[in-house]
Structure formats: structure tokens, C-alpha cells
Amino acid sequence: MTVADAAKPLLERIDEREQAITDQAELVRAQIEELTARLGEADEHLEHLRITRKTVLALADGPAHEPTLQPAPELPEHPAYQQIMAVFTDSDDPLRARDLCPALDLPIVPKNTEGIRSKLKRLVSRGILAEIEPGLFARPRP
């Protein structure tokens, strides 16, 4: 008897065991897929119930609690304000008046930075920009 002949029964048992575990793994995968689908459906129903609750509570409170839409603040007509807002639109970071000078093709001199600073303050007073710390301006967060 050769070594291969002696190992044949052992290899057959390994093959049988491998097939049994493969079948078991496929069964578990199918169960996971079914449970995942059921979980998705349950989450969707929960979300619908939350929306329904929110709607019912809003209706119960009546029109006094309905959100009112505020008109958007008006930008001054001078073209400098449009240019300033264009810079803020292109940047996600807060800016200082000094940072705006190069973006507006102005030399960084006190006259220009003070003029821009006053325009920025005017935009803050209208609610178009926010001064997040002294001299640092940004678009307000919703």
C-alpha cells in the first residue's frame, strides 16, 4: 500500500467536511441576506412613523408654529459687493479684509483694507455675512 492509498480515506473525509461547511456557509449567507432585507424594511417603517409623528405634532400645534420664510437679505447694488460675495462663494474658509485685497486685484494698503472692512461690516449688518471673530468674516451657516 502506498502513502497515497493510505491517505485516500482521510482526504475523502476532509472533502466531505469541506462540502458540509460550504453548504452551511451558503445557508448562513442566505439567512443574512433575508435578515438584512427585513432590517431595511423595519428601518423604513420606523422612518415613516417618525415623519408621521412629526407631521401630526406640527398639525396639532396649528399655524402659529409653522416655520415662516424670511426673505433673503438684499445685497447692496454696488459691484464691489458682488465681487466680495463671489470671493466668499469660491472659498469655504473665513476671510479677513486683507485676504480679499489680492482676490479683488487691489494692493494691500490701509485704504483698501479699511474700505473692504467697512463693506464686510455692512454685509454683516444685513445678515449676508457673519463676523465669527473680530475682523474674520464668513458666510453664515444654515
Secondary structure, DSSP 8 states (H G I E B T S, - for coil): --HHHHHHHHHHHHHHHHHHHHHHHHHHHHHHHHHHHHHHHHHHHHHHHHHHHHHHHHHHH-GGGS----------SSHHHHHHHHHHHH-SS-B-HHHHHHHTT----HHHHHHHHHHHHHHHHTTSSEEEETTEEE----
